[in-house]
Amino acid sequence: MVCVRPINFKIERELPHSRARVGVLTTPHGTIETPSFTVVATKATAKGVDQAVWPALGVQGIIANTYHLYLSPGEDLVERMGGLHKFMNFAGPIMTDSGGFQVFSLGTGYGKKVSKVDGSQIAADDGKTWPSGPERRQQELSASNIAVYDEDLATSHGRLAIVDEEGVSFTSHVDGTLHRFTAERSIEIQHKLGADIIYVFDECTAPDEPYEYQKEAMERTHRWADRSLKAHRQNIAANAKQGIYGIVQGGRHEDLRIESAQTLAAMDFDGYGIGGSFSKWDILGILEKVNAELPKEKPRHLLGIGEPEDIFIGVAAGIDTFDCVLPTRNGRTGGVYAQSGKYQVTAAVYKEDEGPLDEGCECPTCQNYTRAYIHHLFRTKEMLGLVLLSQHNIYFLTTLCKNIRESILNGTFESYRDEFLSAYKK
């Protein structure tokens, strides 16, 4: 008897002398044409953006957060409501992460103000387009992907997450109650949430952890991956309608990343996520070497990294899908993605600017509103401003991936990349 997997990936074209490729990822709830930007919908919502406008923004798929949905409203309620698709009224492909990132952000990462991407690289960005001084510092912290919790709650329970061989014990950031995730429990929760693609339970380490701990955490992640895979495959009903991705770990260390990719490649996953901590200066080299070890016919997702520059780097290295919170997170603080580069619409220079957020952009925001109006909304703290800007930023990245896809199909990827980045850095 042949087992038909719910996830299928077909490569349509590969560029010679490059790992860049286009494909079609087929799931039980539709297809994703890759390369593609996956919108982060942490609590079954992309903050400030109504699902009804997603088609107009080019949204093909989303990724929700197992940890947050477990705490509220709870996986049992979501299951009773018919699963995430019905619960949130979204008919397209959905991923759920495993909750493993919370091992990092609640445990070793808590209070350190570190992130999956080395903060020194964030600080090295061009300060001409992003804020400086105190406002700049707030932007860096916002970009860190570290949730900020009540200090009294954290200290009353010690570390918010404690990792051991079997799993992680953690206290809820909502009410301080004690909870426990294991590989099997994470998979059970994700089965009930009902996403098309689920992820193994993993430990995402901080970039500044020593090599010895990175190796220890990676090897633990491999054991959790094996347990996650077995828990999924043994559930016949879930296995028939949900694909499962392994997650490559190993920090910024090339040898660990290669070892992790080789270990996971030997397991029968439907696809692969690449997670953990990177320095942007060496991400390209690591990604290329990791993808050289992963099965060519399986889809690859870069977890939590998806700035325009990162997308070009990832595509060239063979990444198919991306996700990142920054389009909406920056949108809520006035940060704009534009063809000419990033800028803050809250700056005084835009007070009487009658142009759109981005010249030539066809998103609903740019087609209907001016920079001056959106500047006014932010200055008067009207919530419509963050909604309109978040919509634009999502459209910008989904459209960028669409254009990259077209450039690969017609053989102009390198020239399109160079042209885009040349203008984007101005």
N, C-alpha and C positions, 0 to 999 in steps of 0.2 A: 504494500500500500504506500503510495507516494504522498508525502505531507506537503500540501500547498501552503506556502508562507503568505501571511497577510501583507508583507512588505516586499515590493519588487523595485529594483533599480535598473534602468536601461541607459547605457552611455550612448549618446547620439553622435558626439564628435570629440576628439582629443586633438589638442594642438601638438604638432611635431616639436621636439626639443623643449617640451614643457609638460607639466602635469595638469595644466589647465584643461578643463573638460566641461561639456554640457550634458545634461541627462534629464531623465524624467523619473521621479520618485513616486511610485504608486502606492497608495494606502487605502484602507477600507472607506475612507471619507474623502476621496479625491486624490488628485495628483499635484505634485509640486514640480515646476520646471526649474531646473537648477542651472547655474548658481542662484541661490535665493536667500533673501533675508527673512528670518523667522521672527515674528513679533513676540516680545516678552509679555505674557499675560499672567503675571505672578499669581494673583488671586482670582483667576478666571476672568480677568479684565485687563486690557491695556489702559493704564491709568489715563482717564480723561478722554478716551476715544470710544465712541459708541460703535458696537459691532456692525450696525447698519451701514456705516460709511466705509467699513473695511474694504469691500470690493473696489470702491473708487480710489482707495489708497494703494491698491495692488497687493494686498495681503493675501498670501497663499496658505500660510500655516502659522501656528502659534506654539509657544511653549509655556506651560503653566508649572507652578511650584508645588511639589508634593508636601513639603514641610508646612507651608502656609495653609494649604487646603485641608490638610490633616487637622490642624488646629481649629480652623473655621472655614466652612461649616461642618467639616468632618466627612470622611470618605463614605460613611454609611448613608448619610443624607444625600450626597451626590449620586450614589448608586440608586437610591430610591427615586430620585428625580430623573432617572434614565441615563445617567452618566454625564460627563462634562459637556458633550456636544449639545444635548438637549437642555441641560441645566443653564448654560450660558447662551444658548441659541446661536451656535456657530456650527455650520455643516461641514467645514473644511478640516484638513488634517491637524491633529493636535499631538504635541509631545508633552510628556511630563518628565521633569528631572527627578532624581531619586531622593532628594533631601540631603545628599552628601555634602553639598556646598555649605550647608548649615553647620556641619561638623567643623568646618573651617571658620566661618564667620561668627559662630557662637562660642567656639572653643579657643583654639590656638590663635585665631585672628582677632578675638574680642579685645577691644581696648588698645590694640597696637596701631590702628589706622594704617593697615597694610591691605593689599588687594591681590587679585590674581595677576594683575599687571604691576610690575615694579613701579612704585610711586615716583621714583626719580625720573622715569620716562615721561610721566604725566607732566611733571614740572618742566621738562625740557621742551614741551611744545611751544609753538610760536605765540608769545604773549601779546602780539599785536591784535589778534582777533579775539582772544579770550580775556577775561578780567585779570587784573593784577592786584597785589596787596591783599587785604582781608577778603575781598570778593573772590580773588583767585584761589585763596586757600579753601574757601567754601566750595568752589567748583571742584577742587582736587578731592575733597572729602566726599562730595556727591558722587564723583566718578569711581570711588573706591569699592563700591558694591558691598560695603560693610553696613549692616543695619545698626542703627543707634538705639540702645536700650537704656532703661532706667538704671542708674548706677546703684541705687539702694537695692533694687531687685537682684541685680547681678551679684552684689557682694553678699546678700543674705543667703544665696545658694551656692556660693563659691563660683567656680567656673561654670558658665552656662552650658557647656558641653564637655563630657569626659569620654574619651575614646578608649576602648579596650579591644581585645581580639574578636569578641563576638559582635560588637556593635558600638553604639553611642548612647549614653544617658544624657538627657538634656532637660533643662527647665524652660517652660514656655515663656516667651517674652511678653505674652499677654497677661498671664496671671500667676506665673511662678510655679505652676504645677510641674511635677516630675514626669518625664516621658522616656520611652526607650525605642530606638530604631535598631533593627538588625537588617541584614540583607533580605531575609525572608519577609520581615514585616514591611519593609519598603516596597517590595514587589506586591505584597498583598494589598497594600493601600493603592498602588498604581493600578492594579487589576480592577478595583472598585471604582476608581476615577474614570477608567475606560478610555484613556488616550490611545491613539493609533500607534504611537511609538513611546516606549518607556525605557528608562535607563537603569543600569545596575547601580547598586549602592556603592559609593566610593568615598574616599577621604581626600579632600582637596587641601593641600598644605599651603602655608604662606610662602611667598617667594624668599623670605629671609631665613627659613628653617635650614639647619645644617644638612649636609649631604647624607649623613648617617640616618637622620630622621626621614628625609625624603625617600630613601631606599626602603626603610622600614614601612612607611606609609604606603608606598607603591606595592610592596609585596602583600601587605594586608588588603589593599584594594583588589589585587588579583584573586586572593582567596574569597573575598566578598563577591567578586564578579562571578566566580564559579558557583558559589551558593545562590546568587541571584538568578543565574541562568538555569540552574536546576529547578529552582522554585517556580520559574516561569514555564519551563517546558513540561513540568509535571501537572500543570493546570491546563487540561486539554482545551477547555472552552476559551480561556484567555489566550492560549498559544495560537488559536485559530483566528483571532481577530486583533491581536496586538503584536507588533514587532518589538524586539529588545535590542538596545545598543550597549556595547561595552564602552568603557571610558579609559583612555590612555592617560596615565599619570607619570610622575617622575620629575616634576618641577622644571627648572631650567637646565637640567643636566642631560646632555645629549645621550650618554650611555644608558641612563635610566629610561629615558623616553624610548629609545630603540628597544631596550629589553621589554618594556611594557607593551609596546606595539607587537613585538614578536609573540609574547605570551598570550595576548588577547586574540591575535590573529589565528592562533591554534584552537581557539574556542569557536563554537558555531553560533556567532552573533549575526543579527540581520543587518547591522550597520555599526558604525563606531563614532563615538564622541571623543574629541580631544579637549581635555579640560586642564584645570590647574593653573599654575603660575608661570608667567612668561616675562621676559624682558623684550620690549618691542624691537630692540636692536638685533636680537638673535632669533626671533620667532620664525623667520623665513627658513633659515637653515634647519631648524628643528622640525618644522612641519614637513619639509621635503623628505627628510630622512625617516620620519615617522610614517608618512604615507607610502614610502617605498616598501615598508614592511607589512602594511595592511592589505587585505585582499582587494585587488583592483576593482572587482565587480560589485563591491559593497559601498553604500553611501557613507560619507564622512561629514561630521558636523563639528564646527568649532564653537565650543561652549563659552558664552559670555563675552566674546570679543567680536566687534563688528563696526568699528569706525570705518569711514571710507578707505583710508590708507590700508587698514588691516584686511579689508575685503579683497583688495587687489593682491596683497601679499598671499592671503589664504587661497584665492582662486589659482594663482600661479603655482602654488604648492600642491594643488589637488583637492582642496576643500570644496564641498558641494553646498552646504547650508551653514548659516551663521545665525547667532542671536546676540542681542545686546540691549541693556536697559537704557542706554544713553539717549536714544532719540526722544523718548518721552521724559526721561529725567532732566535732560538739558532743556527740553521744551517747556517744562514747568518753571524753569528759572530764566527764561528769555533767550536761551541759546539756539541759534539758527544754523542749519546746514544749508549752504548755498554753493553754486558752481564756482564762485570766486573765493570760497573759504568760509570758515565759521566766524560768526560774529554775534554780538549781544544786541537784540532789538531794543533793549531798555536804554541804550546809550542815547544821550541828548541829541546827537546828530540826526536821529531818525524821527524826531518829534513832529516835523512837518514834511516827511518824505512820502510822496504820493505813489511811489513804486511798490511792487509786490515784494514779498520776502526774498524771492529769487527770480530774477529776470528769465522769462521763458518757461518757468515752471507751470505745469498744467494741473497741479493739485487743487482741490476745492478752495483751500485757503488763499492761494495766490490768485486764483481766478476771481475772487470776490472781495478781498480786503487789502488795504494798504499797510505799509510799515507804520505809518503815522497812527492808524487806528489800533493796530496791535500794540504799539508802544504805549498808547493811551490806556489800553486795557490792563497792561502790566503795571503802569504807574498808579492806576486807581484800584489795583488789586481785584479786578474783575476776573472770575474764573474762566470766562470765555477765551481770554487771551492764551492761557496755557493749553486749552483744548485745541484752538486753531493752530498753535505752533507745534504741538505734539503731532497733529495730523500731518502737517507739512513735513516734519522730520521723518516720519515713517514713510511717507511717499517718496521722499528723497532717496532713502536707502533701498526701498523695493525697486524703484526705477533704476537706480545705479546697477543693481544686480541684473535687472532685465537688459539694460544696455550692454553690460559685460557679456551676458549670454549671447546677445546678437553679434557682438564683436568676435567672439570665439567661433560662432557659426560661419561668419564671413571672413575669418582669418585676419582680423585687424586688432586683436586684443592688445598687443604691445603698443601700437600707435595710439589706440584709444586710451590706454592707461597713462601713457606719457603725456598726452594732451590734457587729460582730465587733471592729473596731479600737478601739472605745470600751472594751470589756471587756479586750482584749488589752494595752492600755497601762497597766492598773492595776498 
